[in-house]
């Protein structure tokens, strides 16, 4: 709960002695090492814990295990809802506005991110008083000292030295044009991202962070002209508790990683291996979709398996004009629009519609701290990283797959339009955080997000999920399938039980020319033992179209 409480509310089942007798209820509480405080108007009793605590799991479990008990819950102290007193909070429409905000304030009564470290793999950190208390030791992974501007390679100081560049300093593009096309000042990008996630809140200044009691771990990978894949991959590994040669062990392992970066490419083996390692160690990886108004499938690491890929929306709830889109998108979040799509690139004509956060006024090297609006999927991703931190803080046992499922399942429909696909919709922080208590993740944590290529008119391919669920599977076993394919009528899909029994989910069809299979199938698998290896089997039986298994999940109960 992340807030202290000193009593429990216990409801007994009708017909039990404890439901009507204070003496019986008092005796029951005493058997569990506690004392009866009073009975409520509804008939439930209030039980004293004897001290304020934030964790009464053993006592709660004792009541839950009692067959006479209908429910038990903490007797939480409520506070009046009030806006944080941060001076720039009124500009943070992305947190609270009803139309296209992410409904964050309502989540704060349940979680504020305490105990969670979020790694920001970006340009590093420039000192800012609204973040100083939130920053834990990070690392500078830029191995090229010339680009790093700190006269050395990797070191323990993740300070942002500035990423300014002169016209053409980074070479030329495919058309022979200079990169960048004009002089560019320093962005202080990582500091802006960090503020959205965890800026100090209710401190009478600046902006409010989404997971304002979380910690930020700045990892510097972007410098002059960008960042190397090898450096970024090492940062992913180190942030999540993996070993990187020559780098001391991470003493503040991150449960959430934010990567507001990318480029146009397929997902490299280097990226995928690092991401797989992070996820296997229990770290949720959040990635910006990209700002090219193009299919995110062509941009990495947004197109890597297992990550949460985030598209950007504007203040009216439409896909932001610059945001990438497509089947690779998992969720949308506010990314802002500091200009209209028809305005001259580089201008700021609608600052009120941008995402306000912590920044620096220095044109090249650090200057005075300030707050400015930015736009981009780089701004949308930290909204989801902050939300992930709220979830993990509330329930540390959540796996990355469960975090992803919770965020997607509890999204609300996009208020505006999105041509091309914006995932499950607009993230809703309050609904998602509340769902941790009320419902299990839809996939029960049983999910495989590793891509499997489907050969054109070829042999069947499989993707596996191993279950340790006891007993038999349900008569309403759910199989969630996400397959990217240019002509889904070509596909035959089966669920294969651990004993080899095949359950047909989808037949081929010469008349179904629609792209992609995104569906949930119900299977009567009640005769099957739930524990063991289940497989999704897919075969393309006609020629001319290709695709891959993007992900699938299994709910056995």
Residue pairs with C-beta under 8 A, 6 or more apart in sequence:
1 54
1 74
1 76
1 110
1 394
2 54
2 110
2 111
2 112
2 114
2 115
2 213
2 393
2 394
3 54
3 76
3 77
3 109
4 52
4 53
4 54
4 77
5 49
5 52
5 53
5 54
5 56
5 74
5 75
5 76
5 77
6 48
6 49
6 50
6 51
6 52
6 53
6 75
7 37
7 46
7 47
7 48
7 49
7 74
7 75
8 34
8 46
8 47
8 49
8 56
8 59
8 60
8 63
8 72
8 73
8 74
8 75
9 40
9 44
9 45
9 46
9 47
9 72
9 73
9 74
9 75
10 25
10 29
10 44
10 45
10 46
10 47
10 63
10 69
10 71
10 72
11 42
11 43
11 44
11 69
11 70
11 71
11 72
12 18
12 19
12 25
12 43
12 44
12 45
12 68
12 69
12 70
13 19
13 67
13 68
13 69
13 70
16 24
16 68
17 24
18 24
18 25
18 28
18 45
18 68
19 43
20 43
22 36
22 39
22 45
25 36
25 39
25 45
26 35
26 36
28 66
28 68
29 35
29 36
29 45
29 47
30 36
32 59
32 62
32 63
33 59
34 47
34 48
34 49
34 50
34 59
35 47
35 48
35 50
36 45
36 46
36 47
36 48
37 45
37 46
37 47
37 48
38 45
38 46
39 45
39 46
40 46
46 75
49 56
49 59
56 74
60 72
60 74
63 69
63 72
64 72
78 109
79 109
81 105
81 106
83 89
83 90
83 96
83 105
84 201
84 202
84 208
85 202
85 203
85 204
86 199
86 201
86 202
86 203
86 204
86 205
86 206
86 207
86 208
87 204
87 205
87 206
88 206
88 207
88 356
88 371
89 95
89 207
89 208
91 207
91 352
91 356
91 373
92 207
92 208
92 356
93 100
93 101
93 315
93 334
93 353
94 100
94 101
94 102
94 315
94 333
94 334
94 336
94 355
94 383
95 101
95 102
95 104
95 105
95 208
95 210
96 103
96 104
96 105
97 315
99 315
99 316
99 317
99 415
100 313
100 314
100 315
100 316
100 317
100 334
100 415
100 416
100 426
101 334
102 210
102 333
102 334
102 383
102 387
102 426
102 427
102 428
102 429
103 428
103 429
103 430
103 431
104 210
104 386
104 429
104 430
105 430
106 429
106 430
107 387
107 390
107 429
107 430
107 432
107 433
107 434
110 390
110 394
110 433
110 434
110 436
110 437
111 211
111 390
111 391
111 393
111 394
111 433
112 211
112 212
112 213
112 214
112 390
112 393
113 198
113 209
113 210
113 211
113 212
113 213
113 214
113 386
113 389
113 390
113 393
114 213
114 214
114 393
115 213
115 214
115 393
115 396
116 211
116 214
116 215
116 255
116 256
116 389
116 392
116 393
117 136
117 214
117 215
117 216
117 217
117 252
117 253
117 254
117 255
117 256
118 197
118 198
118 211
118 214
118 215
118 216
118 217
118 254
118 255
118 256
118 257
118 258
118 385
118 386
118 388
118 389
119 138
119 217
119 219
119 235
119 239
119 240
119 254
119 256
119 257
119 258
120 190
120 193
120 194
120 197
120 216
120 217
120 218
120 219
120 258
120 382
121 219
121 221
121 232
121 235
121 236
121 239
121 257
121 258
121 259
121 261
122 189
122 190
122 193
122 194
122 218
122 219
122 220
122 221
122 222
122 258
122 259
122 260
122 261
123 160
123 163
123 187
123 188
123 189
123 190
123 191
123 220
123 222
123 223
124 138
124 140
124 158
124 159
124 160
124 161
124 190
124 218
124 219
124 220
124 222
125 131
125 135
125 138
125 158
125 159
125 160
125 190
125 191
125 194
125 216
125 218
125 220
126 159
126 160
126 188
126 190
126 191
126 360
126 362
126 366
126 369
127 159
127 366
127 369
128 191
128 195
128 358
128 359
128 360
128 369
129 205
129 206
129 369
130 195
130 199
130 200
130 203
130 205
130 206
130 207
130 358
130 369
131 191
131 194
131 195
131 198
131 199
131 200
131 216
131 358
133 200
134 194
134 198
134 199
134 200
134 209
134 212
134 214
134 215
134 216
135 194
135 215
135 216
135 217
135 218
136 215
136 216
136 217
136 252
137 156
137 217
137 251
137 252
138 158
138 217
138 218
138 219
138 220
139 154
139 155
139 156
139 158
139 219
139 220
139 235
139 238
139 247
139 250
140 148
140 150
140 154
140 155
140 156
140 157
140 158
140 159
140 219
140 220
141 154
141 219
141 220
141 221
141 231
141 232
141 234
141 235
141 238
141 247
142 148
142 153
142 154
142 220
142 221
142 222
142 223
142 227
142 228
142 231
143 153
143 154
143 228
143 230
143 231
144 153
144 223
144 228
145 151
145 152
145 153
146 224
147 223
147 224
147 225
148 161
148 220
148 223
148 224
149 161
149 162
149 223
149 224
150 157
150 159
150 161
154 246
154 247
156 248
158 218
158 219
158 220
159 220
160 186
160 188
160 190
160 191
160 218
160 220
160 366
161 223
161 365
162 186
162 188
162 362
162 364
162 365
162 366
163 186
163 187
163 189
163 222
163 223
163 224
164 183
164 184
164 185
164 186
164 224
164 363
164 364
165 180
165 183
165 184
165 224
165 225
166 183
167 178
167 180
167 181
167 182
167 183
168 178
168 179
168 180
169 180
169 224
169 225
170 179
170 180
170 224
170 225
170 226
171 178
171 179
171 225
172 178
172 179
173 179
179 225
185 363
185 364
186 360
186 362
186 363
186 364
186 365
188 359
188 360
188 362
188 366
189 222
189 260
189 378
190 218
190 220
190 222
191 358
191 359
191 360
192 357
192 358
192 359
192 372
192 374
192 378
192 379
193 258
193 260
193 357
193 378
193 379
193 381
193 382
194 216
194 218
194 358
194 382
195 206
195 207
195 209
195 357
195 358
195 359
195 371
196 207
196 209
196 210
196 355
196 357
196 379
196 382
196 383
196 386
197 209
197 210
197 211
197 214
197 216
197 258
197 382
197 385
197 386
197 389
198 209
198 210
198 211
198 212
198 213
198 214
198 215
198 216
198 386
198 389
199 206
199 207
199 208
199 209
199 212
199 357
199 358
200 206
200 209
200 212
201 208
201 209
201 212
202 208
202 212
206 358
206 371
207 356
207 357
207 358
207 371
209 386
210 382
210 383
210 386
210 387
210 389
210 390
210 429
211 386
211 387
211 389
211 390
211 393
213 393
214 386
214 389
214 393
215 252
217 239
217 252
217 254
219 235
219 238
219 239
221 227
221 228
221 231
221 232
221 235
221 261
222 261
226 263
227 261
229 268
229 270
229 271
230 270
232 259
232 261
232 271
232 274
232 301
233 270
233 271
233 273
233 274
234 244
234 247
234 274
236 257
236 259
236 271
236 274
236 275
236 277
236 278
236 285
237 243
237 244
237 274
237 277
237 278
238 244
238 247
238 250
239 250
239 253
239 254
239 257
239 278
239 283
240 253
240 254
240 257
240 277
240 278
240 281
240 282
240 283
241 250
241 253
241 281
241 283
242 277
242 278
242 281
243 249
253 281
253 283
254 283
255 282
255 283
255 284
255 389
255 392
255 396
256 283
256 284
256 286
256 385
256 388
256 389
256 392
257 278
257 283
257 284
257 285
257 286
257 385
258 286
258 381
258 382
258 385
259 285
259 286
259 287
259 288
259 301
259 307
259 381
260 287
260 288
260 376
260 377
260 378
260 379
260 381
260 382
261 288
261 301
261 378
262 287
262 288
262 290
262 299
262 300
262 301
262 302
263 299
263 300
264 290
264 292
264 298
264 299
264 300
265 298
265 299
265 300
266 298
266 300
266 303
267 300
267 301
267 303
267 304
267 305
267 451
268 300
271 300
271 301
271 304
272 304
272 305
275 285
275 301
275 304
275 305
275 306
275 307
276 305
276 306
276 450
278 285
279 285
279 306
279 400
279 401
279 449
282 399
282 400
283 400
284 308
284 388
284 392
284 400
284 403
284 404
285 306
285 307
285 308
285 400
286 307
286 308
286 310
286 381
286 382
286 384
286 385
286 388
287 301
287 302
287 304
287 307
287 308
287 309
287 310
287 381
288 302
288 309
288 310
288 312
288 376
288 377
288 378
288 380
288 381
289 296
289 299
289 302
289 309
289 310
289 311
289 312
289 323
289 324
289 325
289 328
289 329
289 377
289 380
290 296
290 299
290 302
290 323
290 324
290 377
291 312
291 322
291 323
291 324
291 376
291 377
291 378
292 299
292 322
292 324
293 321
293 322
293 323
293 324
293 325
294 324
294 325
295 324
295 325
295 326
295 328
295 420
296 302
296 303
296 309
296 311
296 324
296 325
296 326
296 328
296 329
297 303
297 326
297 327
297 328
297 484
299 324
301 307
302 309
302 324
302 328
303 309
303 328
305 449
305 450
305 451
305 550
305 551
306 400
306 449
306 450
308 330
308 331
308 384
308 388
308 403
308 404
308 407
309 328
309 329
309 330
309 331
309 423
310 329
310 330
310 331
310 332
310 333
310 377
310 380
310 381
310 383
310 384
311 319
311 320
311 323
311 324
311 325
311 329
311 331
311 332
311 333
311 335
311 377
311 380
311 418
311 422
311 423
312 319
312 320
312 322
312 323
312 332
312 333
312 334
312 335
312 336
312 375
312 376
312 377
312 379
312 380
313 319
313 320
313 323
313 332
313 333
313 334
313 335
313 380
313 414
313 416
313 418
313 422
313 426
314 320
314 321
314 334
314 335
314 336
314 337
314 353
314 416
315 334
315 336
315 337
315 353
316 415
316 416
317 414
317 415
317 416
317 426
318 414
318 415
318 416
318 417
318 418
319 325
319 332
319 414
319 416
319 417
319 418
319 419
319 420
319 422
320 335
320 336
320 337
320 375
320 377
320 380
321 337
321 340
321 341
322 341
322 375
322 376
322 377
323 335
323 377
323 380
323 422
324 377
325 418
325 419
325 420
325 421
325 422
326 420
326 421
327 421
327 482
327 484
327 516
327 518
327 550
328 484
328 550
329 421
329 422
329 423
330 404
330 407
330 408
330 423
330 424
331 384
331 407
331 408
331 411
331 423
331 424
331 425
331 426
331 427
332 380
332 411
332 414
332 418
332 422
332 423
332 425
332 426
332 427
333 380
333 381
333 383
333 384
333 426
333 427
334 355
334 379
334 380
334 383
335 355
335 375
335 376
335 377
335 378
335 379
335 380
336 353
336 354
336 355
336 373
336 374
336 375
336 376
336 379
337 350
337 353
337 354
337 375
338 348
338 349
338 350
338 351
338 353
338 354
338 373
338 374
338 375
339 345
339 347
339 348
339 349
339 350
339 375
340 349
340 350
343 349
348 354
348 373
351 373
352 373
353 373
354 373
354 374
354 375
354 379
355 373
355 374
355 375
355 379
356 371
356 372
356 373
357 371
357 372
357 374
357 379
358 369
358 371
359 369
359 370
359 371
359 372
359 374
360 366
360 367
360 368
360 369
360 370
361 367
361 368
361 369
361 370
362 368
383 427
384 407
384 427
387 407
387 427
387 429
387 432
387 433
388 403
388 407
390 429
390 432
390 433
391 398
391 403
391 406
391 407
391 432
391 433
391 436
392 398
392 403
394 433
394 436
395 436
398 406
398 436
398 441
399 445
401 441
401 443
401 445
401 446
401 447
401 449
401 553
402 441
402 443
402 445
404 447
405 441
405 442
405 443
405 447
405 553
406 432
406 435
406 436
406 441
407 424
407 427
407 432
408 423
408 424
409 424
409 435
409 441
409 442
410 428
410 431
410 432
410 435
411 423
411 424
411 425
411 426
411 427
411 428
411 432
412 425
412 426
412 428
412 431
413 425
413 426
414 422
414 425
414 426
415 426
442 478
442 480
442 553
442 555
443 480
443 553
443 554
443 555
444 469
444 553
444 554
444 555
444 556
444 557
446 465
446 467
446 469
446 553
446 554
446 555
446 556
447 465
447 551
447 552
447 553
447 554
448 463
448 464
448 465
448 536
448 551
448 552
448 553
449 550
449 551
450 463
451 548
451 549
451 550
452 461
452 462
452 463
452 538
452 548
452 549
453 461
453 546
453 548
454 461
454 483
454 485
454 491
454 538
454 539
454 540
454 546
454 547
454 548
454 549
455 461
455 540
455 546
456 540
456 543
456 544
456 545
456 546
457 490
457 540
457 541
457 542
457 543
458 539
458 540
459 539
460 492
460 537
460 538
460 539
461 537
461 538
461 539
461 549
462 496
462 535
462 536
462 537
462 538
463 535
463 536
463 538
463 549
463 552
464 533
464 534
464 535
464 536
465 533
465 534
465 535
465 536
465 552
465 553
465 554
466 532
466 533
466 534
467 530
467 531
467 532
467 533
467 534
467 554
467 556
468 531
469 530
469 531
469 556
469 557
470 530
470 531
471 529
471 530
472 525
472 526
472 527
472 528
472 529
472 530
473 497
473 525
473 526
473 528
473 529
473 530
473 556
473 557
474 525
474 526
474 555
474 556
474 557
475 524
475 525
475 526
476 522
476 524
477 522
477 523
477 524
477 525
477 554
477 555
477 556
478 520
478 521
478 522
478 523
478 554
478 555
479 495
479 505
479 520
479 521
479 522
479 523
479 536
479 552
479 553
479 554
480 519
480 520
480 552
480 553
480 554
480 555
481 493
481 505
481 517
481 518
481 519
481 520
481 521
481 536
481 552
482 517
482 518
482 549
482 550
482 551
482 552
483 491
483 493
483 516
483 517
483 518
483 538
483 547
483 548
483 549
483 550
484 515
484 516
484 547
484 548
484 550
485 491
485 515
485 516
485 517
485 540
485 545
485 546
485 547
485 548
486 515
486 545
486 546
486 547
487 512
487 513
487 514
487 515
487 542
487 544
487 545
488 512
488 514
488 515
488 516
488 517
489 508
489 509
489 510
489 511
489 512
489 513
489 514
489 542
490 508
490 540
490 541
490 542
490 544
490 545
491 506
491 508
491 517
491 538
491 539
491 540
491 541
491 547
492 504
492 506
492 507
492 508
492 538
492 539
492 541
493 504
493 505
493 506
493 517
493 536
493 537
493 538
494 502
494 503
494 504
494 505
494 536
494 537
494 538
495 502
495 503
495 505
495 521
495 523
495 525
495 534
495 535
495 536
495 537
496 502
496 503
496 534
496 535
496 536
496 537
497 503
497 525
497 528
497 532
497 534
498 528
498 529
498 531
498 532
498 533
498 534
499 528
499 529
499 532
501 528
502 537
503 523
503 525
505 521
505 523
506 517
506 519
506 521
508 541
508 542
510 542
516 547
525 556
530 556
530 557
534 554
536 549
536 552
538 549
540 546
540 547
